[in-house]
Amino acid sequence: GNHAMLALRQGRVGEAKQGFISDYRAALRNRDSTRAGDMLQQVARIYLGNGPADSALPAARQAFSLVWNHRAFPNAQQRLEVLHTLNRALAARGLYAEAYQYSEAYNALRDSLTTVQANSRIDWVSTRLQWEKAESQKQSLM
């Protein structure tokens, strides 16, 4: 993954694609379907950006299946990314109705995550203020 990502960032697209495919196969052998999904998603993105775009959809569908059907819940960012990649691959093939469904799922998950993150920050700030208030009260008693 790291070597392939480096190759991609350096513009060596063919080398990057082969690296991601190799890492995908290794992840499957190791029964790490979330990593396999990540690697295959990178391949789909390469196909979307550099062609052949028709190859992006099968890779994106398989990446989606690996990430979403894995027994262990992958992180939410991973799910967002695979939804976005699948949406782009579907749109590139002109399958706009299906792309729209994945876009809606992406937006719903993104909004939920934003709400959770905002609530977490609010809880953290509230806890911090309560702690500082208690510390201040302790200091005034001394």
Secondary structure, DSSP 8 states (H G I E B T S, - for coil): -HHHHHHHHTT-HHHHHHHHHHHHHHHHHTT-HHHHHHHHHHHHHHHHHHS-GGGHHHHHHHHHHHHHS-SS---HHHHHHHHHHHHHHHHHTT-HHHHHHHHHHHHHHHHHHHHHHHHHHHHHHHHHHHHHHHHHHHHHH-
